[in-house]
Structures are given as structure tokens and as C-alpha cells.
């Protein structure tokens, strides 16, 4: 994925991306119910590395050493993460046990991952919150993962919070939550999303200045004309500010 596309997606909110995706027929790409754990970060953009859980069973996930049965896929997943990838866990919306704890999340951070997302719960929530690393979950619990979950697959299509996530999809997180951008649409919506934020920032200021919603939001043709004039004047001002002083004086002469 082009780094410029990542940069543009990282400039905009999940709400803006949801609007752009809705215009292209994607009705519900937001992972409803997931919240950032702690703070210290504004958001993230990353490519999905997926992990799928199924219910644990006594013969495959006995109490004791998890290595005994050879189910070490969770460790393999974290040790396979690369820069700009985000771990996305399908915990079946089940918060009865943890999807991961601070050790795995810390290791993901150290490997350069963009984030860690689960539709279940984390354990060691206070420790994860102190990392300042983008981690999102539905809840916090102290119960260890094998008590409820068996790691079944890596890098397969999953459901996270009821949303389909395919390996390589682009996930964007902010303080509101996480949204899934289909990889095939990421480049298409990047620039329109930036422009939407620019327009809505201008419209927001008009509402703060006392303008009514009628004709402002959504903007009428007249309002859009004023916006284009404002944008042109702003661009001209920026271009003049970037010119060497002698060129600016010549232009005024």
C-alpha cells in the first residue's frame, strides 16, 4: 500500500471514512463497542493480520502449560507481525477470557506493529494503558485466554465485532474506535476523505458562528460556492507565503 495513502487515511476520522465508504455501498465497517485502552496516542493506520478464536476444549486446551498441546499460534502470530500491521482478533465478541495480555501487546509494539484490536477483552489492562500503544477492546478481564479460547487460524478472513476483516484490509483507529477499510477501496477514498474533513471543518466554523443548519449542513450550492472561494483564497495566501520575498514584491508591482 502506498505510503501516501496511509498518510491521508491517518489524517481523517473514522466518522469521515464511514461516510466515504457508505457512499460506495459499504454500510457498516465500524467495529461497534470497541474502545481504546488508555491514552497516549491519537490513532493508527495498519494492515490487518488476523487471528481467529474458537471455544477451547478440555482435550485441546488442558489446564497447565499451553505449549504442551502445541497450540502456540498466538505466539507465532505476534512474532510474525511487521511494521504497519495491526493484529485483529476474532474473539467471537466474547469477553469471558482475555484475547491477549500485556506481554503479547508489548511484544507487538516492539515489533513495530501499528496496533492490536480485539472484539473481546484484554487482561493486564492497566499495564497496556501505560504503553501508549494503540490497543482496542470491548472489556478488561483477568481470566487467561485458554480458559475460553483456542487459537484456530491465522491470516484468514474473520469477523471482528460483526464486521468482515480480510488479511491486508486497512484498519484505522482514532479516539472513537476502529473502522475497516477494504483494501480495494483505500486509495479511492483517501483524497476524498481529506477533502471532506476540510469542508466539514469550514462548515463547523460557520455553525459555531451562528449559521443555521439549513443551507449549511448539508451545504447548499451557494454555501459550496463560498467554500470554493475561501479555499482558493487560502491556497493563494499559502502560495504567496512560500514565495521568496523578492518574488512576492515583483508580483505586487
N, C-alpha and C positions, 0 to 999 in steps of 0.2 A: 504494500500500500504506500502510495506517495506520501512523503513526509509533510508536504504542503497541505494535503487533505487532513492529516492528523492534526496539524496546527489549526486549521479552520474549525474542525469539529470541537477542538478544545477551547475555542473562544466563545462558544454558544451554550445556551442552557438546554437541559433535557426537554423542557417545555417547547422550545423552538424546534428542536429536532422532531418531537412528536407531531407538531403541526406540519412540518415538511413531509414527514412520512405518511401522515394521513392524506395529504394531497395526492400521494402516489399509491393510495389504496391499502396502506398498512394501518390497520385500525387500532391495535393495542400492542405497542412494542415496549411499554414501560413495565418495569418489574415492581408491581404494586406491593407495598408493605415492607420493602427493604429500606433500611436507614443506615447512614454512615455510623461507624463505631468510633466515637471520639471525634477529634478535630485535627487541626494542624495541617489540613490540606484543603484545597478548593475543589478538586475533582480529578478525573483521569480520563484518558483515552487509551484503549488497548484492544488487541485482537484476542478473540475467545480461545482459550484452551479449556476444554470441557471435561468434567468428571461426573459420572453417573452412579448414584447410590441405589441399592435395593435393600429390602429389610434383611437384617442379619439373621442367622440361624445357628442353633447351638452346635451343629457339627462343623460348620464352616467358620464360625467366629466364637470359639470357646473362650471362656474366661481365662485370662493368663496372657502369655506372650503372643502378641499379634503376628509375630514373624513365624510362629510355629506352623501355621497353616499356609504360609506363603502368600497371604493377601497383603502385599506390600505396594499395591498400585498407587496408593496415596503418596507414598514417599517418592516413587518413580515419577509421578506427575510433577511434584514440586521441584525435583531435581532436573526436570526437563524444561522448566519454564525459561523463557528467554526475554530479553528486553522488549517492551511494548506489548507483551502478552498479559492477559488477565485470566486468572483462574476462575472458572464459573462452575459452581457445584449444583447439581440437581439433587437436592435433599428431600424431594417429594413434598415440599412445604411442611416438613415435619421438624418440629423444634424439640423433640423429646431427648435428643442427644446432639452432641456437637458435630459440625461438619469439619472443624479444624480448631486448633488452639494456637497459642502464641508462638510455639516453636515452628510450626509449619508456615504461619503467616510471616514470621520474621525471616525465615529462610527464603520465602518467595520474594520478599522485599530485597534481600541481599543479592538475589539472582537478577535483579533489575526489572522484576515484573511490574506491570502498571497498576495492578490491583488484585483484590481477592473478593469474590462475590458468592454468596450462598443464599438460597431461599429457605434455609434452616437457621441454625444457631451457631455461634462461636462459643467456645469456653475461653477462660482467661481474658474476658472482655476488657477488664481494666488495663491489663498489660498490653493488649492490642491497641487500645485507645492511646496509650502513651507513645506508640511507634510513630504516629503522624503519617501513617501509610493508608492509602485508600482501601478500606475494608468495609463491606456492606453485608448486613444480615437481617434476619427477621427478629432475632431474640438472642439472649445470652443464657447459657446453661453451664452447669458444672459436670454434667454427665458425659462420659467419654464416648467417642464415636462407635466402637464395636458393640456397645450395649443395644444399639438400634439399627446400625447401618453396615452394609457390606459394600465395598467399592467394587463395582461390576465392570465398568468400562471407562476408557479414556479417549478423548477426542472423537466422540460420536455425537450425533445430534441429540440434544437433551431438551427438557422443559425446565425452565427456571422461573419460578413464580408464575407459572402458567403461560410463559412466552417461549416459543421455539428459539433455540440458540444452536447454530451450526458452528463447528470449528472454523475459525477465521472471521466470523462476524465481528463487527466493530461494536464494542461497548463503550458508552460514555457515561461518566458519573459526575454528579455535582452534589450540592448540599440537599437537594430534593430527593435524590435517588439515582437509579441506573436505568438507562434505555439501551435497547438492542437495535443497532442499525445494520440491516442486511448488507453484507459486503458488496453486493452488486449495486447498491444504491448510494454507498458512502460518498463517492466522488461526485455523483449527480447532485446531492443535496448540500454539499459543503459550502459553496459560494452563496446559493440562495439563503442558507441559514444565517450566514454572516450579514447579508443584506436585510433579512427580516429583523435581526436584532438591531441594526442601525435604524431602520424605520420605526420600530416599536419604541426604541429609546427616545426618538424625536416625538412620537405621539404621546408617550408617557409624560414628557415635559409639558406638552400642551394641556393635558388633563390636569397636571399639577398647577398649571397657570390659570385654571378655572374654565377651560373649554368643556362644553357638554360632550357626551358620548356621540350624539347624533352628528354624523359627518366627520367625526374624529376617529372613532373606533367601532366598526371598520371605517377606514378613511374614504371620503368621497373623492370624486375626480378633482374637485377644487383643492382639497387638502393634499392630495398626491402631487398636484402641480406645485403647491407651496413647498412641499418636501423636496421635490426635484430642484427647485430654485435655491433652497437652503443648501442642498448637497453640492450644487455647482459652485455656490459662493464659498462654501467651506473648502472645497477642493482647490479653488483658485487661491484662497488665502494660504493654504498649506504649500502650494507650489511656489508662491511668492516668498514664503518664509524660508524655503530651501534654496532659493537662488542666491548667488553671491551678491553682495551689496551693490557693486557697480552695475550689474545686470538689472537689478531692480530699479536703480536710478535712471538707467537708459530707457527702460520701459515706461517710466513716468514722464520722461521728457517729450 
